[in-house]
Amino acid sequence: MTSNQRCRIAYLVSKYPDFSHTFILREVLALRERGIEIEVASINDAPAQNRLTQTECDEAARTFYVKRLGLAGALRAKLWMLTHRPSGLVRGLVFALKLSGGDLSDCLRCLFYYMEALILAKWMSERELTHLHVHFATPAATVALILTRVAPVTISMTVHGPDEFYDVSSYHLAEKVRVAKFVVCISFFAQSQLMKLVPGSYWTKFDVVRLGVDTSKFTPRPLPAGGATQILCVGRLVSSKGQRILIEAVARLRKAGRDVKLQLVGDGPDRADLEELVRELDLSQAVAFAGIVNQDNIGAYYRDADIFALASFAEGIPVVLMEAMAMEIPCVATRITGIPELIEDGVSGLLVAPSDVDGLAAAIERLIASAELCGSLGNAGRLRVQQQYELSGSADRLTEIFLSRLGQAE
């Protein structure tokens, strides 16, 4: 990038850095390496520092945390707006109330979003930032939407799905697309869902850019050493991830005489229920809960895995699948949303119907029974990631988009 191509932007994330969204940190670091100057704002505080990697701690130290300023910060931002942009103060308030649709609870929520937008307006002005990019078209993007009425800034967003598509009205998704300068979609599935919402004249705003992983860091793990088959699942313990289906599949495999063990990495509101299910199925010696594992330590879990399994009901394209595939671990996942764009069934992994316990158990059984199939799927999986989901390629493409869309390309 030449000196006249200097590109300075802000990123807005609901929580940054965060265990479940490490791909955002990787993206930010990769873009900075390519000359894009990024300052990150996070609505919520990061996890406790003793749970973060050193890289995450360093990033947290340079991140602007909106809610950390509290009511006093919101009042200072309002006073600043009265002095510098009084008309924006009024426009933003009117727009926020309009978004609420007159519902009392929504009105209160949108007023909080409005105050957060005021804080961001002051922060961006002080740093001479005029463009804000948001990950996920959820509440943080609503704050950004209000911000466009408060201050002379432009916004863009990365849409992951599928959460954004479940209630497009309350997320004001069509309005966000109309206001955004451009929209990055992580999959063709995500792009198609946005195309449903807006006229074709807006489709030129869309760019498909894959999330990616660094295959020089996620390298093929050693071949399994034998013994019990180790199944790994990485993800938040929430109903949409389908861990209950996976546990039931493990129970059926063990009942059929297969020596399998399951390692669940992650935490979340479903943990107590899942632990109770494990006890009910007498699987306490076969299912382990590792809790949250940061990026410095996750590699050991991948290296011990014979099979990686996701039984999700709702996903974008899971980065953990890309990581497992990059390490040549044969993967079983559900045939939903953008996952078939990553995994070709029978070639680079196995796909099953969501909620199908028997189908999931049968797919895992196929892998247990055939070392040859495991090898071919593992090799093809890594090649697939290298060809289409490599972090360097994704970062190159995203850099091009920021420069061209923001009018700074050569």
C-alpha positions in Angstrom: 0.0 0.0 0.0 1.5 3.4 -1.0 1.4 6.5 1.2 -1.6 7.9 -0.7 -3.6 4.7 0.0 -3.6 5.2 3.7 -6.8 3.5 5.0 -7.9 4.2 8.6 -11.1 2.6 9.8 -12.8 1.6 13.0 -14.1 -1.9 13.8 -17.1 -2.4 16.1 -17.7 -5.8 17.9 -20.1 -6.8 20.6 -17.3 -8.4 22.6 -13.6 -8.2 21.7 -11.5 -10.2 22.0 -13.6 -13.2 22.8 -13.1 -17.0 22.9 -15.9 -17.8 20.5 -14.9 -15.1 17.9 -11.1 -15.5 17.7 -11.4 -15.2 13.9 -12.2 -11.4 14.3 -8.9 -10.9 16.1 -7.0 -12.9 13.4 -8.7 -10.8 10.8 -7.8 -7.5 12.4 -4.2 -8.5 12.8 -3.9 -9.7 9.2 -5.4 -6.5 7.9 -3.0 -4.4 9.9 -0.1 -6.4 8.5 -1.5 -5.3 5.0 -1.4 -1.7 6.0 -5.0 -1.1 7.0 -5.1 1.0 10.1 -7.8 -0.4 12.4 -8.9 0.8 15.8 -11.4 -1.5 17.5 -14.3 -0.6 19.8 -16.1 -3.2 21.8 -19.5 -2.7 23.3 -18.8 -5.1 26.2 -15.7 -5.8 28.2 -13.3 -8.7 27.2 -13.0 -11.8 29.4 -10.7 -11.7 32.4 -7.1 -11.2 31.4 -6.0 -14.4 33.2 -8.0 -16.4 30.6 -6.7 -14.6 27.6 -3.6 -15.3 25.5 -0.8 -12.7 25.5 -1.9 -11.5 22.0 -5.5 -11.1 23.3 -4.3 -9.2 26.3 -2.3 -6.9 24.1 -5.3 -6.3 21.9 -7.6 -5.7 24.8 -5.2 -3.0 26.1 -5.6 -1.0 22.9 -9.4 -1.6 22.5 -12.0 1.1 23.3 -14.7 -0.3 25.6 -18.1 1.5 25.2 -20.0 0.3 28.3 -16.9 0.7 30.5 -17.6 4.5 30.4 -21.0 4.0 32.0 -23.6 6.7 32.5 -20.9 9.4 33.1 -19.3 8.6 29.8 -22.7 8.8 28.0 -23.4 12.2 29.6 -20.0 13.5 28.5 -20.7 12.3 25.0 -24.1 14.0 25.0 -22.6 17.3 26.2 -19.9 16.9 23.5 -22.6 16.4 20.9 -24.5 19.5 22.1 -21.4 21.5 21.4 -20.3 19.9 18.2 -23.3 18.3 16.5 -26.5 19.3 18.1 -28.6 18.5 15.0 -27.1 14.9 15.0 -28.1 14.6 18.6 -31.7 15.2 17.7 -31.7 13.2 14.5 -30.2 10.2 16.3 -32.8 10.3 19.0 -35.7 10.6 16.6 -34.3 7.7 14.6 -33.7 5.5 17.6 -37.3 6.0 18.8 -38.6 5.2 15.3 -36.6 1.9 15.3 -38.4 0.9 18.5 -41.8 1.0 16.8 -43.5 2.4 19.9 -42.9 -0.7 22.0 -41.9 0.3 25.5 -39.2 -2.3 26.0 -37.8 -1.8 22.5 -37.9 1.9 23.1 -35.7 1.5 26.2 -33.3 -0.8 24.4 -33.0 1.6 21.4 -32.3 4.5 23.8 -29.4 2.5 25.2 -28.2 1.9 21.7 -28.5 5.6 21.0 -26.3 6.5 24.0 -23.7 4.0 22.9 -23.8 5.6 19.4 -23.1 9.0 21.0 -20.1 7.6 22.8 -18.8 6.1 19.5 -19.4 9.4 17.7 -17.2 11.3 20.1 -14.5 8.5 20.1 -14.4 8.4 16.3 -14.3 12.2 15.9 -11.4 12.5 18.4 -9.5 9.9 16.3 -10.5 11.3 13.0 -12.2 8.1 11.9 -15.0 8.3 9.4 -15.8 4.7 8.6 -17.0 1.9 10.9 -17.1 -1.8 10.1 -19.2 -4.1 12.2 -19.0 -7.8 12.7 -22.4 -9.4 12.8 -25.6 -7.6 11.9 -27.0 -7.9 15.4 -27.3 -5.2 18.2 -23.8 -3.7 17.6 -24.8 -3.1 14.0 -28.0 -1.4 15.3 -25.7 1.0 17.3 -23.8 1.6 14.1 -27.0 2.2 12.2 -28.1 4.9 14.7 -24.5 6.3 14.5 -25.0 7.2 10.9 -27.8 9.6 11.9 -25.7 11.0 14.7 -22.4 11.7 12.9 -21.0 12.1 9.4 -19.7 8.5 9.2 -20.2 5.6 6.9 -20.7 2.0 7.9 -20.2 -1.5 6.5 -20.7 -4.9 8.1 -19.8 -8.5 7.9 -22.9 -10.8 8.0 -22.4 -14.3 9.2 -25.8 -15.8 9.8 -28.0 -17.5 10.6 -28.9 -15.6 13.8 -29.4 -12.3 11.8 -31.9 -14.0 9.6 -34.3 -15.4 12.2 -35.9 -12.0 13.0 -35.0 -9.6 10.2 -37.5 -7.1 11.4 -36.3 -6.6 15.0 -32.7 -6.6 13.7 -33.7 -4.0 11.0 -31.6 -6.0 8.6 -33.0 -4.5 5.4 -32.4 -1.0 6.7 -28.8 -1.9 7.6 -28.2 -3.1 4.1 -29.7 0.0 2.6 -27.5 2.3 4.8 -24.3 0.3 4.6 -21.7 1.3 2.1 -21.0 -2.4 1.5 -21.7 -5.7 3.1 -19.3 -8.6 3.4 -20.9 -12.0 3.5 -19.0 -15.0 4.8 -20.9 -17.5 2.6 -23.1 -17.5 -0.5 -25.9 -18.7 1.8 -25.6 -15.5 3.8 -25.5 -13.5 0.7 -28.7 -15.2 -0.6 -30.6 -14.4 2.6 -29.7 -10.7 2.2 -30.7 -10.8 -1.4 -34.2 -11.9 -0.3 -34.6 -8.7 1.8 -33.7 -5.9 -0.6 -34.2 -5.0 -4.3 -31.7 -6.2 -6.8 -30.3 -2.7 -7.1 -28.7 -3.2 -3.7 -27.0 -6.5 -4.6 -23.9 -4.7 -5.9 -23.1 -3.9 -2.2 -22.5 -7.6 -1.4 -19.1 -9.3 -1.5 -18.5 -12.9 -0.4 -15.3 -13.2 1.6 -14.6 -16.4 3.5 -13.4 -16.5 7.0 -10.0 -18.2 7.1 -7.4 -20.0 9.2 -3.6 -20.0 9.0 -2.7 -23.4 7.8 0.9 -22.9 8.6 -0.2 -22.9 12.3 -3.0 -25.5 12.0 -0.9 -28.3 10.6 -1.6 -32.0 10.2 -1.7 -33.7 13.6 0.1 -37.0 14.2 -1.8 -40.1 13.2 -4.0 -41.6 15.9 -2.1 -43.9 18.3 -4.9 -46.4 18.7 -7.1 -47.2 21.7 -10.4 -45.5 22.2 -11.7 -43.4 19.4 -11.4 -39.7 20.5 -14.2 -37.5 19.2 -13.8 -33.7 19.6 -16.4 -31.0 19.5 -15.5 -27.3 20.0 -18.2 -24.7 20.5 -20.4 -22.9 22.9 -22.7 -25.2 25.0 -26.0 -23.9 23.6 -28.9 -25.7 22.1 -28.2 -24.5 18.6 -24.9 -26.4 18.6 -26.6 -29.7 19.0 -24.3 -31.2 21.6 -27.2 -33.2 23.0 -27.6 -35.0 19.7 -23.9 -35.8 19.7 -23.9 -37.2 23.2 -26.9 -39.4 22.3 -25.0 -40.6 19.2 -22.0 -41.5 21.4 -24.3 -43.5 23.7 -25.6 -45.5 20.8 -22.1 -46.2 19.5 -21.0 -47.4 22.9 -24.1 -49.5 23.2 -23.1 -51.1 19.9 -19.7 -52.0 21.3 -17.6 -49.1 20.0 -15.0 -47.8 22.4 -15.5 -44.0 21.8 -14.9 -41.0 24.0 -16.1 -37.5 23.5 -14.4 -34.3 24.5 -16.5 -31.1 24.6 -14.5 -27.9 24.5 -16.4 -24.8 25.4 -18.9 -23.5 27.9 -22.4 -22.0 28.0 -25.9 -22.1 29.5 -26.5 -25.7 28.4 -23.6 -27.2 30.4 -25.6 -28.3 33.4 -28.3 -29.9 31.2 -25.7 -31.7 29.2 -23.9 -32.9 32.3 -27.2 -34.3 33.6 -27.8 -36.1 30.2 -24.3 -37.7 30.5 -25.2 -39.0 33.9 -28.5 -40.3 32.8 -26.9 -42.2 29.9 -24.1 -43.5 32.2 -21.4 -41.8 30.1 -19.4 -40.1 32.8 -16.3 -42.1 31.9 -16.8 -41.4 28.2 -17.7 -37.7 27.9 -15.5 -34.9 29.3 -16.2 -31.2 29.6 -13.0 -29.2 29.1 -14.7 -25.7 29.5 -13.3 -22.7 27.7 -9.8 -23.3 26.1 -7.9 -20.4 24.7 -5.9 -20.4 21.5 -2.6 -21.1 23.2 -4.0 -24.5 24.4 -6.6 -25.6 21.9 -4.0 -27.3 19.7 -3.5 -30.1 22.1 -7.2 -31.0 21.9 -7.1 -31.1 18.1 -3.9 -33.2 18.1 -5.6 -35.8 20.4 -8.7 -36.1 18.2 -9.5 -39.0 15.8 -12.7 -37.4 14.6 -14.2 -33.9 14.8 -18.0 -33.7 15.0 -20.5 -30.8 14.9 -24.2 -31.6 15.3 -25.2 -27.9 15.0 -28.7 -26.8 14.0 -27.6 -23.3 13.1 -24.2 -22.0 11.9 -22.6 -19.6 9.5 -19.5 -21.6 8.4 -17.7 -22.7 11.6 -14.1 -21.7 11.9 -13.5 -24.7 14.2 -14.4 -26.9 11.3 -11.8 -25.2 9.2 -9.2 -25.6 11.9 -9.9 -29.3 12.3 -9.8 -29.8 8.5 -6.5 -28.0 8.3 -5.1 -30.5 10.8 -6.4 -33.4 8.6 -8.9 -34.5 11.2 -11.9 -36.2 9.5 -15.0 -34.2 10.1 -18.7 -35.0 10.5 -21.1 -32.0 10.4 -24.7 -31.2 9.6 -25.9 -30.3 6.2 -27.1 -26.8 7.0 -26.7 -23.2 5.9 -23.1 -22.5 4.7 -21.5 -25.8 5.8 -21.9 -27.5 2.5 -19.8 -24.7 0.9 -16.9 -25.9 3.1 -17.5 -29.6 3.2 -18.3 -31.7 0.1 -20.0 -34.8 1.5 -17.9 -37.9 1.1 -14.9 -36.0 -0.3 -13.7 -33.5 2.3 -15.9 -34.7 5.2 -19.2 -36.3 6.0 -22.5 -34.4 6.2 -25.7 -35.6 8.0 -29.1 -34.2 8.6 -29.5 -32.0 11.7 -31.1 -33.6 14.7 -30.6 -37.1 13.2 -29.0 -39.1 16.0 -28.9 -42.3 14.0 -27.4 -40.6 11.0 -24.7 -38.9 13.1 -23.9 -42.2 14.8 -23.7 -44.0 11.4 -21.4 -41.4 10.0 -19.0 -41.7 13.0 -19.2 -45.5 12.6 -18.1 -45.2 9.0 -15.0 -43.3 10.1 -14.2 -45.7 13.0 -14.5 -48.6 10.6 -12.2 -47.2 7.8 -8.8 -45.7 8.4 -8.6 -45.3 4.6 -11.7 -43.1 4.5 -10.4 -41.1 7.5 -7.1 -40.5 5.6 -8.8 -39.4 2.3 -11.2 -37.1 4.0 -8.4 -35.6 6.1 -6.2 -35.0 3.2 -9.0 -33.5 1.1 -10.2 -31.4 4.0 -6.9 -29.7 4.4 -6.6 -29.1 0.7 -10.1 -27.5 0.7 -9.1 -25.1 3.4 -5.8 -24.2 1.8 -7.6 -23.5 -1.5 -10.5 -21.5 -0.3 -10.3 -20.8 3.4 -6.7 -19.7 3.9 -6.5 -16.6 6.2 -3.9 -14.9 4.0 -6.2 -15.1 0.9 -9.2 -13.9 2.9 -7.2 -11.0 4.3 -5.9 -10.0 0.8 -9.5 -10.0 -0.6 -10.8 -8.0 2.3 -8.0 -5.5 2.0 -8.9 -5.0 -1.7 -12.6 -4.5 -0.7 -11.8 -1.9 1.9 -9.6 0.0 -0.5 -11.9 -0.2 -3.5 -15.2 0.4 -1.6 -13.8 3.3 0.3 -12.3 4.8 -2.8 -8.7 4.3 -2.0 -7.6 1.7 -4.6 -5.0 2.6 -7.1 
